[in-house]
Amino acid sequence: MLAAFASWIRRGPLDKLKILYIQAQEGFGADAAIHAHLMRELPRDEFEVHVACPRARRGEKSQALLELEKIPDVRLHPVTFAPSVSRKSTVELLRTAAEGAAFPVDFARLRNDLARERFAVVHGSDRPRSGLYALGLARLAGAKSVVHVHVRWSNDYGLPSRLAVARADAVFSISRFVTDSIVATGKPAARVYTILNGIDVSRWDPDLDGSAVRRQWSIAPDALVLASVSRLFPGKGQRELLRALALVVREVSNVKLLVVGADESWIAFTAELRALALELGIAEHVIFTGPRSDIPAVMAAADVFTLPSFEEPFGLVYTEAMAMRRPVVALDNGGTPEVVEHGRTGLLSPAGDHHALAANILTLLKDPALRARMGAEGRARVLTRFSAERMARDAADAYRRIAGR
C-alpha cells in the first residue's frame, strides 16, 4: 500500500500510464495481432501507448512495422533487436550479425528514454527475444515487466522464454487453461492475469455473401460445406477430421470440406492429407485451398466450421467462425471449452474419438434450425465476451494493478 501511494505521489494522480509493447518479430502472427488490438483499444485519456519494433532493413519495412503504422496514436520506436539464429545458414548468420551490431546502442537509448519518461509497463510476448528484451529493459528502466503467454506453458520451452516468464512482474495469459499451465510451472497465481483473447468484430460480417467462394471451387448451391481454417500440422487435427468425414459421407453425400491453410515449415502435411483422403475414398469431398486472405468469405460459404485441434490454448479461429454466425465442431480439451459452449454455440467431442466427431458433424448438417440457433448464440457470445474492446478493458485493469494505481 505504501509503495503504491509513493508511486502515485511521484507520478501524479493524473499522469497517463505509459506502456511500451515489444514487437521483436518482423512477421505479424496471431500473437502480434492480439497485442495490436490492445494498442488500438486502450483508452488514450489514461494510457500512452508505445511500441518498439524492427527498423526497416535495406530500405524494406517488415510486415510488423507496416501493420503497426496503421494503428492511430501509437508512438513507434524502430530499433535493432538481437538477431535470431534459428534455422539460418552461415551466410545468413554473418549478415544478421552485422545488421545486429546496432542492438546494444538502440537498447541503451531506449532504456534511457523509458527511465527519463517514467514508463509504467514494458509488455513482451512469450517469444524468447521479445520476453527477455521486455524483462531486461523494464528492470533497467525502473518499469514493471509483463510477458504475454499465448501457448500452453511448460518447462520444455527454451531457457530465455522460461526465464522471462519466471522473472516477469506479471504474466498475461489468453485462457484459464493457459493460466493453469503457467501456475503449474511455479509462477504465483496472483501474478498471472487471465486476459481472454478478443477480435475486431467489425471485420466479421455474418451477412457476407459466400457464393463466390462456392463458385470458385464448383460447389453446388445446395451442397453442405464444412470449413476448417488453420496452419496445417498434426496437432490441428486435420487427420482426425478426414477420418470423421469418411463416416459422415456415408449418411450425407452432398458435403464438401474446405481445408484452408499452409503447411508449417517443418512438415509437408498437405501431401500427407491428400494421400489420406485418397486412401479413405473421400478425395472428391475434400478441397485443399491453400492459404487465403479472404477468411470471412470462406466462413460465409460454409454451413459449419470444424477444427478438432488438440489442446488449443484458446482457439481464436473459433471466435471468428462464431462472429460469422457459424456453429463450431471441435474438441473438448485445452482452452476450447472456454470459447465454444457445448450445446449452445457448437458441439465438442473427446480427443481421439473420430466417431464422436463425425456424429457431431452429422447432427449439425442434418439440422439447419440447430445450425441457425447455435450460430446466433455464437455471434452474441463473441459480441459480449470476445471483442477486442472487452479484452482491452481487462488489460487496462491489469495494468493499473501492476503499476500500483
Secondary structure, DSSP 8 states (H G I E B T S, - for coil): -HHHHHHHHHH-TT--EEEEEE---SS--HHHHHHHHHHHHS-TTTEEEEEEEE--BTTB--HHHHHHTTSTT-EEEEE------TT--HHHHHHHHHHGGGHHHHHHHHHHHHHHHT--EEEEESSHHHHHHHHHHHHHHT-EEEEEE-S---TTS-HHHHHHHHHSSEEEESSHHHHHHHHHTT--GGGEEE----B-GGG--TT---HHHHHHTT--TT-EEEEEES-BSGGG-HHHHHHHHHHHTTT--SEEEEEE--B-TT--HHHHHHHHHHHHT-GGGEEEEE--S-HHHHHHH-SEEE---TT-SS-HHHHHHHHTT--EEEESSTTHHHHS-BTTTEEEE-TT-HHHHHHHHHHHHT-HHHHHHHHHHHHHHHHHHSBHHHHHHHHHHHHHHHTT-
